[in-house]
């Protein structure tokens, strides 16, 4: 086989890691303190937000779907957390039930899962296209977040000692072994996503659905259950992002998560996940998240305007899709070349036997 094609294939498969190295090298030269330990920890904390969304988005896209609602779901989940910490939950008799921080986190996580379940159910049970369904959910979630407190924020989410709901700030800015908790959360979800996609029957179902849904259905793959699961998992990831942002800011804002879905999709595509489904890895999506965030933070540190940042991000995402298409065509060409070589190798053997 032509060695040139093999070298191209290796380079294309490692393109996200190469892009990350180029980004780091460029900003290391342009920004003197870019590679300091404190700055790297802060940027990796930012990566955790995009990375969490990208992990959930990867599972969805692997099935051939898309989830445009994750940013808005993060926003409404932050508002739910703010409401529970500030106002509590009204119950019968005019009483108000206040939750401690772990209970608030659990309630918000369940809320995110429920939103994801609704997405999955509408897509699978009513045959609505994922793009349309999640676009509609994006508007529903964003509008509901604005209705929560008449468009206002929930400020000062410090809680009260008397109510036992203090310590919410620890989730977003606390550390363990010198590393921020959001980074540990991203690692935990990365390991969970890796285990689900590579070590369980569910992972095989997800890849099979994205590869060829009709064939998967004939093979007895539980398509409905698998699709509902990936959207519920995406909702869970979005819920934790909403919690982290509200915890870091100590404020729940209804517009939290605006355009987060674009960064998540961009990181997923940069990481090598095919938009058509059936091909990709959560580990690649995390590297893609590093590229997106390091690029954005580096431009901020250089003083690049927000307008140019949007332009550059768009160019990077489109370029990633173009390169992915090129890789797929080259991969198909390599497969054809291998088959041709195997046929040529087998033909002399057949002639020898017949003679």
Backbone torsions as a table, in degrees:
resi	resn	phi	psi	omega
1	UNK	NA	146.2	-178.6
2	UNK	-62.1	120.0	-178.5
3	UNK	-62.9	-28.7	-179.3
4	UNK	-60.0	-43.2	-179.4
5	UNK	-65.9	-36.6	179.8
6	UNK	-66.5	-40.0	178.1
7	UNK	-63.7	-43.0	177.4
8	UNK	-59.0	-41.7	-178.5
9	UNK	-63.9	-44.2	179.3
10	UNK	-62.7	-41.7	179.5
11	UNK	-65.3	-40.6	-180.0
12	UNK	-67.2	-38.6	179.2
13	UNK	-66.8	-31.1	-179.4
14	UNK	-96.0	15.0	-171.7
15	UNK	-62.3	-36.8	-177.9
16	UNK	-67.0	-43.1	179.0
17	UNK	-66.3	-39.3	177.5
18	UNK	-63.3	-41.9	178.6
19	UNK	-62.5	-39.4	178.7
20	UNK	-63.8	-43.7	178.6
21	UNK	-62.1	-39.9	179.1
22	UNK	-65.5	-41.0	178.5
23	UNK	-62.4	-46.6	-179.4
24	UNK	-62.7	-44.1	-179.1
25	UNK	-62.9	-43.0	-178.1
26	UNK	-63.5	-50.1	-176.5
27	UNK	-74.6	-22.7	174.7
28	UNK	-63.9	-34.3	178.2
29	UNK	-78.6	-41.5	-174.2
30	UNK	-81.2	-28.4	-178.0
31	UNK	-122.7	111.4	-172.8
32	UNK	-57.0	-40.5	-174.7
33	UNK	-99.1	21.6	-176.8
34	UNK	-64.9	-38.9	-174.1
35	UNK	-97.0	17.4	175.7
36	UNK	-70.8	152.9	-176.7
37	UNK	-59.6	-45.3	-178.4
38	UNK	-63.3	-41.1	-179.6
39	UNK	-68.3	-39.7	178.5
40	UNK	-63.6	-38.6	178.3
41	UNK	-66.2	-41.4	178.7
42	UNK	-64.5	-44.9	179.9
43	UNK	-65.7	-37.9	178.2
44	UNK	-66.9	-31.7	173.6
45	UNK	-63.1	-38.6	174.9
46	UNK	-66.8	-37.1	178.5
47	UNK	-60.0	-35.2	-177.2
48	UNK	-57.5	-36.4	-179.2
49	UNK	-67.3	-51.5	178.5
50	UNK	-67.2	-37.9	-178.3
51	UNK	-64.0	-41.9	178.0
52	UNK	-60.3	-45.5	178.2
53	UNK	-64.6	-38.3	-178.1
54	UNK	-66.9	-33.3	178.2
55	UNK	-63.1	-49.1	177.4
56	UNK	-64.0	-40.2	-179.6
57	UNK	-64.2	-35.0	-179.7
58	UNK	-61.2	-46.5	180.0
59	UNK	-61.6	-39.1	179.1
60	UNK	-65.7	-48.0	-177.0
61	UNK	-67.9	-30.7	177.0
62	UNK	-59.7	-28.3	177.7
63	UNK	-85.4	0.0	-177.4
64	UNK	89.7	11.9	-179.6
65	UNK	-103.1	-167.7	177.1
66	UNK	-156.6	149.7	178.3
67	UNK	-130.0	98.4	179.7
68	UNK	-85.7	-1.6	-173.3
69	UNK	-94.4	-3.9	-169.7
70	UNK	-61.9	-37.8	179.7
71	UNK	-64.6	-45.7	179.9
72	UNK	-68.2	-35.5	177.3
73	UNK	-64.9	-39.1	175.2
74	UNK	-60.6	-39.6	179.4
75	UNK	-64.6	-46.7	-177.8
76	UNK	-71.8	-31.6	177.2
77	UNK	-66.8	-36.9	174.4
78	UNK	-63.1	-39.3	178.2
79	UNK	-67.5	-37.3	176.5
80	UNK	-62.2	-43.7	177.6
81	UNK	-62.0	-44.0	179.0
82	UNK	-61.6	-41.1	179.8
83	UNK	-65.6	-41.9	-178.8
84	UNK	-67.6	-37.5	-179.9
85	UNK	-74.8	-34.6	-175.1
86	UNK	-87.7	-49.2	-172.6
87	UNK	-107.0	-14.3	-175.8
88	UNK	72.0	-169.2	-179.9
89	UNK	-115.3	113.2	178.5
90	UNK	-64.8	133.4	177.4
91	UNK	-126.3	-171.6	-175.0
92	UNK	-60.9	154.7	176.7
93	UNK	72.3	15.9	-180.0
94	UNK	76.5	7.3	179.4
95	UNK	-80.8	159.2	179.4
96	UNK	-125.7	129.1	179.9
97	UNK	-100.3	122.4	177.2
98	UNK	-105.5	140.1	-179.1
99	UNK	-105.6	150.2	170.7
100	UNK	-78.2	173.5	-172.4
101	UNK	-61.4	-46.9	177.4
102	UNK	-58.1	-37.6	178.5
103	UNK	-68.2	-37.0	176.0
104	UNK	-63.0	-44.6	178.8
105	UNK	-60.1	-43.6	179.5
106	UNK	-63.1	-44.7	-179.8
107	UNK	-61.6	-43.1	-178.9
108	UNK	-68.4	-39.1	177.7
109	UNK	-61.2	-42.9	178.0
110	UNK	-64.2	-39.4	178.2
111	UNK	-61.4	-44.4	178.3
112	UNK	-62.5	-40.6	178.2
113	UNK	-62.7	-42.0	-179.9
114	UNK	-61.9	-42.4	177.8
115	UNK	-61.1	-42.9	177.4
116	UNK	-63.6	-38.6	177.2
117	UNK	-62.2	-39.5	177.3
118	UNK	-62.2	-45.5	176.8
119	UNK	-56.5	-50.8	-178.3
120	UNK	-62.6	-40.1	-179.3
121	UNK	-66.3	-43.4	179.6
122	UNK	-64.4	-39.9	-178.6
123	UNK	-67.6	-43.6	-174.6
124	UNK	-85.5	-38.1	-174.7
125	UNK	-83.6	-30.8	-176.4
126	UNK	-111.3	0.1	176.2
127	UNK	67.2	25.6	178.9
128	UNK	-78.6	137.6	178.7
129	UNK	-61.0	137.2	-179.1
130	UNK	-54.5	-38.4	179.9
131	UNK	-60.1	-45.9	-177.6
132	UNK	-70.3	-45.3	-177.0
133	UNK	-61.7	-49.6	-176.8
134	UNK	-73.6	-26.9	173.1
135	UNK	-64.4	-44.0	176.9
136	UNK	-63.0	-41.9	178.7
137	UNK	-64.9	-32.6	177.3
138	UNK	-59.9	-45.2	179.3
139	UNK	-68.4	-40.3	179.4
140	UNK	-62.4	-47.4	-178.2
141	UNK	-66.1	-41.8	-179.3
142	UNK	-66.9	-43.4	178.2
143	UNK	-64.2	-40.0	178.6
144	UNK	-65.0	-38.2	177.6
145	UNK	-62.2	-38.9	178.5
146	UNK	-70.6	-32.7	179.2
147	UNK	-73.6	-23.2	-174.4
148	UNK	-52.3	-48.0	-176.5
149	UNK	-132.8	37.7	-179.9
150	UNK	56.3	38.7	177.7
151	UNK	80.8	0.0	-179.1
152	UNK	-94.5	167.5	179.2
153	UNK	-89.7	167.8	166.6
154	UNK	-106.0	98.9	-176.1
155	UNK	-86.0	167.3	171.8
156	UNK	52.7	62.5	-178.6
157	UNK	-84.3	49.3	-179.4
158	UNK	-84.1	-19.0	-175.8
159	UNK	74.9	-177.8	-179.5
160	UNK	-133.1	137.6	179.6
161	UNK	-57.2	-40.0	-177.0
162	UNK	-63.8	-29.2	-178.8
163	UNK	-94.1	-9.2	177.7
164	UNK	70.9	27.4	-178.0
165	UNK	-120.6	32.5	177.4
166	UNK	-86.9	165.7	174.8
167	UNK	97.6	11.4	-178.4
168	UNK	-65.5	-29.1	-178.1
169	UNK	-64.2	-22.5	-178.0
170	UNK	-61.8	-35.3	-177.6
171	UNK	-59.7	-41.5	-174.9
172	UNK	-91.5	-27.2	-174.2
173	UNK	-127.9	0.3	176.9
174	UNK	-71.4	161.7	-178.7
175	UNK	-128.2	154.4	173.5
176	UNK	-136.7	118.3	-176.0
177	UNK	59.1	33.6	177.6
178	UNK	81.1	4.5	-178.7
179	UNK	-116.8	135.9	-177.5
180	UNK	-61.6	144.4	-178.4
181	UNK	-59.8	-37.1	176.6
182	UNK	-58.3	-32.8	177.8
183	UNK	-67.5	-41.7	176.6
184	UNK	-62.7	-38.3	177.5
185	UNK	-62.5	-43.7	178.5
186	UNK	-60.6	-42.4	179.2
187	UNK	-62.6	-42.7	180.0
188	UNK	-62.4	-44.7	179.1
189	UNK	-69.2	-33.3	176.6
190	UNK	-63.0	-45.9	178.9
191	UNK	-64.2	-39.6	178.5
192	UNK	-64.9	-45.8	179.5
193	UNK	-63.8	-39.7	178.0
194	UNK	-63.3	-44.7	179.9
195	UNK	-63.1	-43.6	-178.8
196	UNK	-62.7	-41.9	-173.4
197	UNK	-83.4	-20.5	-174.7
198	UNK	-116.8	-19.5	-171.8
199	UNK	-118.9	1.0	-176.0
200	UNK	-126.5	156.5	174.6
201	UNK	-59.2	-33.4	178.2
202	UNK	-57.7	-40.7	178.6
203	UNK	-61.0	-42.0	178.1
204	UNK	-65.1	-36.7	177.4
205	UNK	-63.2	-42.8	-178.1
206	UNK	-61.1	-46.7	179.7
207	UNK	-66.8	-37.6	-179.4
208	UNK	-65.4	-40.6	179.7
209	UNK	-63.6	-44.2	179.8
210	UNK	-69.9	-32.4	-179.7
211	UNK	-71.2	-48.1	179.5
212	UNK	-162.4	97.5	-174.6
213	UNK	-64.2	-37.8	-179.5
214	UNK	-64.0	-44.9	178.5
215	UNK	-65.4	-37.9	178.4
216	UNK	-63.2	-39.9	178.7
217	UNK	-63.8	-42.6	178.8
218	UNK	-66.2	-28.0	179.7
219	UNK	-82.8	-1.1	177.2
220	UNK	87.1	17.2	178.1
221	UNK	-69.3	131.1	178.3
222	UNK	-73.5	79.5	-171.8
223	UNK	-61.4	-45.6	-176.8
224	UNK	-60.8	-49.2	-178.5
225	UNK	-63.4	-41.6	-178.7
226	UNK	-65.5	-42.0	-179.8
227	UNK	-67.7	-42.8	178.3
228	UNK	-60.7	-39.7	-179.9
229	UNK	-61.4	-46.9	-174.2
230	UNK	-65.5	-35.0	177.7
231	UNK	-72.6	-34.9	175.5
232	UNK	-65.8	-39.6	178.2
233	UNK	-65.3	-39.6	176.6
234	UNK	-63.3	-40.1	176.8
235	UNK	-63.4	-37.4	177.7
236	UNK	-64.5	-44.3	178.3
237	UNK	-60.8	-42.7	179.5
238	UNK	-64.3	-37.1	179.3
239	UNK	-61.9	-42.8	179.6
240	UNK	-68.6	-32.9	175.5
241	UNK	-63.7	-44.8	177.4
242	UNK	-59.8	-40.6	178.3
243	UNK	-65.3	-43.5	-177.8
244	UNK	-63.8	-46.0	-178.5
245	UNK	-64.1	-44.2	178.9
246	UNK	-63.3	-37.1	179.5
247	UNK	-68.3	-41.7	-179.5
248	UNK	-65.9	-41.2	-178.2
249	UNK	-84.1	-16.0	-172.4
250	UNK	56.5	27.4	179.7
251	UNK	-148.7	136.0	174.5
252	UNK	-100.3	116.9	-177.8
253	UNK	-112.7	134.2	-177.4
254	UNK	-65.0	-20.0	179.8
255	UNK	-96.3	9.7	174.5
256	UNK	-58.1	139.3	177.4
257	UNK	89.2	4.7	179.5
258	UNK	-60.9	122.6	-179.8
259	UNK	71.8	7.3	176.2
260	UNK	-61.3	-32.7	-178.5
261	UNK	-62.7	-32.1	179.5
262	UNK	-68.3	-40.7	177.0
263	UNK	-65.0	-39.3	179.8
264	UNK	-65.3	-44.8	178.5
265	UNK	-65.6	-41.8	178.7
266	UNK	-60.5	-44.5	179.1
267	UNK	-63.7	-39.8	-179.5
268	UNK	-65.5	-44.6	179.4
269	UNK	-67.3	-42.9	177.1
270	UNK	-59.7	-33.0	-179.1
271	UNK	-77.0	0.3	174.6
272	UNK	98.5	7.0	176.8
273	UNK	-79.7	126.6	-178.7
274	UNK	-75.9	132.4	-179.8
275	UNK	-63.9	-23.7	177.7
276	UNK	-76.8	-12.8	178.0
277	UNK	95.6	167.5	174.0
278	UNK	85.0	-5.8	-177.3
279	UNK	-147.4	126.2	179.0
280	UNK	150.9	169.0	-179.6
281	UNK	-142.7	147.6	178.6
282	UNK	-68.4	-31.3	178.8
283	UNK	-64.4	-38.9	176.3
284	UNK	-63.6	-37.1	179.4
285	UNK	-65.7	-34.8	177.5
286	UNK	-66.8	-41.3	176.2
287	UNK	-62.9	-39.1	175.8
288	UNK	-61.2	-37.6	177.6
289	UNK	-64.8	-39.0	176.5
290	UNK	-61.3	-41.8	179.8
291	UNK	-62.9	-48.4	-178.6
292	UNK	-60.1	-47.5	-174.3
293	UNK	-74.9	-44.7	179.0
294	UNK	-61.7	-37.6	177.1
295	UNK	-63.8	-46.5	-179.1
296	UNK	-65.6	-47.0	-179.2
297	UNK	-66.0	-37.4	178.3
298	UNK	-63.8	-40.7	178.2
299	UNK	-66.3	-36.5	176.6
300	UNK	-63.0	-44.1	-179.2
301	UNK	-66.7	-26.2	176.9
302	UNK	-83.8	-11.2	-179.6
303	UNK	85.3	20.4	177.5
304	UNK	-70.1	138.0	-176.6
305	UNK	-67.8	155.7	179.2
306	UNK	-59.0	-34.8	-178.1
307	UNK	-64.4	-45.3	178.5
308	UNK	-68.6	-32.1	176.4
309	UNK	-60.8	-42.8	178.9
310	UNK	-63.8	-41.9	179.6
311	UNK	-61.7	-47.7	-177.3
312	UNK	-65.2	-41.5	177.3
313	UNK	-60.1	-43.1	179.3
314	UNK	-62.0	-42.7	178.9
315	UNK	-63.0	-41.9	-179.9
316	UNK	-62.0	-44.4	-178.2
317	UNK	-65.7	-45.1	179.5
318	UNK	-63.7	-41.2	178.3
319	UNK	-61.2	-40.0	179.1
320	UNK	-61.6	-40.8	179.1
321	UNK	-66.3	-42.5	179.3
322	UNK	-61.5	-45.6	179.8
323	UNK	-63.9	-38.5	178.4
324	UNK	-62.5	-41.9	177.6
325	UNK	-63.8	-41.1	178.5
326	UNK	-62.8	-41.2	178.7
327	UNK	-62.1	-42.5	-179.2
328	UNK	-62.9	-42.9	178.7
329	UNK	-64.4	-42.3	179.1
330	UNK	-65.6	-38.6	179.2
331	UNK	-64.0	-42.2	177.2
332	UNK	-62.9	-37.6	179.1
333	UNK	-65.7	-40.7	178.0
334	UNK	-63.4	-41.1	178.8
335	UNK	-61.5	-44.2	178.4
336	UNK	-63.0	-39.6	178.4
337	UNK	-64.3	-39.6	178.5
338	UNK	-64.1	-43.7	179.2
339	UNK	-62.5	-40.1	179.2
340	UNK	-64.3	-41.5	178.6
341	UNK	-65.6	-41.0	178.9
342	UNK	-63.2	-39.3	179.1
343	UNK	-65.5	-41.6	179.5
344	UNK	-66.4	-34.9	179.3
345	UNK	-70.6	-36.1	-177.3
346	UNK	-76.7	-27.0	-175.1
347	UNK	-65.1	-45.9	177.9
348	UNK	-61.2	-37.1	179.5
349	UNK	-62.0	-41.3	179.6
350	UNK	-64.8	-40.6	179.6
351	UNK	-65.0	-37.5	180.0
352	UNK	-64.7	-42.0	180.0
353	UNK	-64.1	-42.2	-175.9
354	UNK	-70.0	-30.6	-180.0
355	UNK	-78.8	NA	NA
